[in-house]
Amino acid sequence: MAADTATGVEQGMPKGRDLYVVLGALMLAMLLAALDQTIVSTALPTIVSDLGGFSHLTWVVTAYLLAATASTPLWGKLGDQYGRKRLFQTSIVVFLAGSALCGLSRDMAELITFRAVQGLGGGGLMVLVVAIVGDVVPPRERGRYQGLFGAVFGVSSVCGPLLGGWFVDSLSWRWVFYVNLPIGVLALMVTSAVLPATGGRERQRIDYLGALLIIGWAVGLVLVATWGGTQYAWSSGPIIGLAVASAVLLVAWVLVERRAAEPIMPPRLFADRVFSLASAISFAVGFAMFGALTFLPILLQVVHGVSPTLSGVHLLPMMVGMLVSSIGSGQLITRFGHYKIFPVVGTPIIALALYLCSRLDENASTLSMSLRFALLGFGIGMVMQVLVIAVQNAVSYRDLGAATSGVTFFRQIGGAFGVAVFGSVFSSRLAVHFEELVRILPPGFDPSAVQRNPRLLDRYPPEVQRGVLNAYSQAIDSVFFWAVPVAVVAFVLTWFLREVPLRATVQAHDYGEGFGAAPTVRSSRHEMERALSELMRRDVEARRLYERLGAHAGVALPAGSVWALCRIAKDGSVRGSDLAARAGVPVEHGRPYVDRLVDAGYVQRQGEMLVITGSGQAVADRLFAARRQGLARLVDGWEPEEHPELADVLTRLTEASVGDEADGAILRPESGPGTPRA
């Protein structure tokens, strides 16, 4: 019986203090993975000055993004197959090993390699934390706690650049990575002690080849963007060879995904115009956001001479603008039901902000820069969350999880390409400007040395400093100028987005999907459980809910008696003292409600035990059916009758939420147990 299953699941979940300890450890792990996408940005100029390898700067960011993107779906599948607790702890260990090795790096090649290891673990942290929350938190409460994890992404987006700069100024750039160690060890210890073995183990068909091919074509194309026009001519053999090899791997990936039993990205999704357009726009947004986060600190620290900490402060307007517009657009969509207007307005704002950033020079004021950064963040925030909503609103149930993951996947890939392309433009333009400076600079000036270590500039006369700063400024201006066409293309694509009436479940936003470029891999079942849990959390106050259920089921009982009947029906039989303890009330407060059930013949007292009767079970079944019908109305348009998995989600959430212990507080006396109002 489903109620027995729900009761068994509830009993296996951590409660009270243990639950809060587990959630705290999971939030710490999520914070680590989310922070490492932004905390490095303000430390990059210092890292380059220490390790050299300026031309490879962008790979410090790109290596993490690509490794996290490719590994995330594998962690999710392996967690389902071997148990999420074990895989979660493994991902923490991998992430911490990568962090420690990053801090010990002696050159740029080592740092890039270890950043990939770190990204490998980070991908597991993000996907497994979300899955474990679904295992340890009751459905009725899940929406509230998942909102907290969404807030983690918001905090990391705002605080990451600031913390990175502070560590560089106060300790060393290496502490940007070392700080992960004590926090990660704490999360590992807590989860080892308190987290139960979560999730039933299921045999999975894992698309290893698809993941490897993603890495292959993505790395190949990023290398083309990085090396083309800088280390090699665009017409050179290495660049042409890389481009051809990447194209072959891309075609092979499409063919493999068509035949895979459980592909990472089902090719049929690309036949959906909304998904294809949203993915392309998401690519452009990731391109702009991560490119800006990587090169704005160079503008601030090298051209304007601010400290790493202050460069993080200068970036706050961008991150706050992104946070405000992302949350605000979600709230407005929920209220008015229209979403297309936000990317239509947001993408030209991004284009305008990028153009304005391309006009910055070494004499720009703090206010001028802050306003432009805020405008860029505001535009990005208007688009990111809305693209997820548009896709979820357009696809069928079977593709819900894959489509959600796909949009964030292309945002992640866009970030990797954005950083690479920005880096290529920056390096090539800076080299050109330095060549122009060589003719007017004094003997002994080494442009390559200054390029590797901008701090050497202090040794030269003021006129030399002005020339070099202007060269850096113009090179960074070129970066933002060439990003404008990408945003313009995204703007054009937004006009072709099809807007359809919002499904109720789509209005339950997960803001974590809209912050940063965090990869998400979720099944359709998980997405629907998350949305329904959030909508249940917003439901009417518990007393009114049970009054309403009684009225729909034709049961003339007060709310407290309805709750007690459902609770006893789920257990079959229960001690009166245990029922009161589950409700969190004294026995004398609950007795009048149980007396009504006994008088109606729905429950029998057998010594200390309360036992459900046949007629009581029949009434409880009607109450459960009324609740299920209410939840079914929330999934209109998803066709649960055609998807047994979705029908099972409705049944399980119904059984888990009706008679929930958290609702037992309605047994506390309000105006006495009377007949519910009509």
C-alpha positions, 0 to 999 in steps of 0.5 A, a space after each residue: 500500500 502506498 501509505 505504508 511506503 510513505 510511512 516507511 520512507 518518513 521513518 528512514 528520514 533524519 529528523 529534528 537536529 539530525 536533519 538540520 545538521 545534514 542540510 547544513 553539511 549539504 549547503 556547505 558542499 553546494 557552496 564550495 562547488 558554486 563559489 569555485 565558479 566565481 571566486 577565482 576571477 579576482 585572483 586571476 591577475 595575481 595568479 598570472 603574475 606569480 605563475 606566468 603563462 598569461 596566454 593560458 589564463 582563460 583555461 583556469 576557468 575553462 578547465 573547471 567549467 568543461 570538467 563539471 559540465 561533462 561529469 555532472 550527468 555521470 555522477 547523477 547516474 552513478 549515484 542512482 546505481 551505487 548509492 548517493 551517500 557513497 558517491 557524494 562522499 567520493 565527489 567531496 574527496 575528488 573536489 578536495 584533492 583538486 583544491 589542494 593540488 591547485 594550491 600547490 601548483 608550481 606553473 600554469 599547466 599544473 593549475 589548469 590540470 588540477 582545476 579540471 580535477 576540481 571541476 570533476 568533483 564539483 560537478 558531483 557535488 552540485 547534482 548529488 546535493 540536489 538529489 539527496 535533499 529529495 531523499 532526506 526531506 519530506 515532500 511537504 517541506 522540500 520546496 522550502 529547503 530547496 529554496 535555501 539551496 537556490 539562495 546558496 547560488 545567489 550568495 556565491 554569485 555575489 560573494 565569490 569575487 569579493 572573497 577571492 580578492 580578499 584572500 589574495 590581499 590578506 593571505 595568498 591566491 593559493 588560499 582561494 583553493 585551500 579554503 575549501 579544505 576545512 569546509 569540505 572535511 567538515 561536510 565529509 565528517 558530518 555526512 559520514 556520521 549523520 547522513 543515511 544511505 539514501 536513494 534506492 539503488 537502480 541499475 542504470 545504463 550510463 552513457 560513458 561514450 557520450 560524456 567522453 565525446 562531449 569533452 572531446 568536441 568541446 575541448 577541441 573547439 575551445 582550443 580552436 578559439 584559444 589558439 586561432 589567430 594567436 599561437 597559430 594562424 587560422 589557416 595553419 595545420 593545427 587549427 584546421 586539424 583541430 576544427 575537423 577533429 572537433 566536427 567529427 567528434 560532434 557528429 559522432 556524439 549526435 550519432 551515439 546519442 541517437 542510439 544510446 538507451 539513456 542519452 545525456 542529451 536526447 537528440 529529439 529535443 533539438 526538434 523542439 523550436 523552443 528548446 533549440 532557441 533557448 539553448 542558443 540564447 543560454 549559450 550567448 548569456 553564458 558567453 557574456 557572463 563568464 567572459 565579463 567575470 574573467 576580464 573585468 578584474 584584469 581591467 580593474 586591477 591592471 588598468 585602474 590599479 585597484 587591489 584584488 579585494 576592491 576589484 571584488 567590491 567593484 563587481 558587486 553591482 553586476 552580481 547584485 543586478 543579476 540577483 535582483 533581476 533574476 528573482 524579480 523576473 520570476 516573481 513577475 512571471 508568477 504574478 502575470 503569467 507572461 515570460 517572453 518579454 524578459 529575454 526580449 528586453 534583457 538581451 538588448 540590455 546585455 548588448 548595450 552594457 557590453 558596448 558601454 563596457 567597451 568604451 571604458 578606459 583608464 580614466 573611467 570613474 568608479 561610478 561610471 564603471 559601477 553603473 555599466 556593470 550593474 546594467 550588464 548583471 541586470 540584463 543577464 539576470 532577466 534572461 537566465 531564469 526565464 529560459 529555464 521556465 520557457 523550456 519547462 513550459 514547452 516540452 513533454 513530461 518525458 523530456 522535462 528533466 533532460 530539457 532543464 539540464 540541456 539549457 543549463 548545459 549550453 549556458 555552461 558550454 557558452 561560458 567556456 567558449 566565452 572565456 576562450 574567445 575573450 581570451 583569444 581576442 584579448 591576447 591578440 589585441 594586446 600583442 598588436 598594441 605592444 608591437 606599436 609601443 615597442 617603436 616608442 619605448 626605451 631600450 630594455 623594455 620587454 613587453 612579454 615580461 610585462 604581459 606575464 607580470 603587470 606589476 613590473 610596470 612600476 619600474 618604468 617611467 610615467 609615459 611608459 606606464 601610460 602607454 602600457 595601461 592604454 594598451 591593456 585598456 584598448 585590448 579589454 575594450 576589444 573583448 567587450 566590443 566583439 561580444 556585442 554581436 553575440 548578444 545581438 544574435 541572442 536578441 534576434 532569437 528571442 523574437 522567435 520564442 513561442 510563448 504559451 500559457 504557463 503550467 502551474 508547476 512551471 510557476 514554482 521556480 528553482 532560482 538555483 537554476 538561474 544563478 551562475 552557470 551551475 550544471 543541473 542534471 535532473 530527471 523529469 520525476 525530480 523536476 515534477 516533485 520539486 515543483 509540486 513540493 514548492 506549490 504544496 508549501 504555498 498551499 493554504 494553512 494546514 487547518 483550512 486544508 484539512 477542512 477543505 479535504 473533509 468537505 470534498 470527501 463529504 466527511 463532517 469532521 473538524 480539521 484535527 479529526 481529519 488529520 488524526 484519521 489520515 495519520 492513523 490510516 497510514 500507520 494502521 494502528 498507533 498508541 494514543 501517546 505516540 499520535 500526540 507525540 507526532 503531533 507535538 501536543 499533549 494527549 489531552 489536546 488530541 483526545 477530543 478529536 480522536 473521540 469524534 473518530 471513535 464515536 463515528 466508528 472510524 477508529 477503535 480503542 484497543 487498550 492503549 492502541 488506536 486501530 483503524 476500522 474498515 469504514 474508517 479506512 474507506 473514509 481515509 481513502 476518500 480523503 486521500 483521493 480528494 487530495 490527489 485530485 487537488 494535486 492532479 489539477 496542478 499538473 494539467 497539461 502534463 497528461 499524467 494518465 499517459 505517464 505512469 511515472 507522473 501518476 506515481 509521483 502524484 500518488 506518493 506525494 499525496 500519501 506523504 503529505 496527507 497526515 504529515 507530522 508537520 500538520 499535527 499542530 492543528 490538534 492544538 485547541 483553536 476554538 474547540 473541535 467543532 463542525 467545519 465551516 461550509 
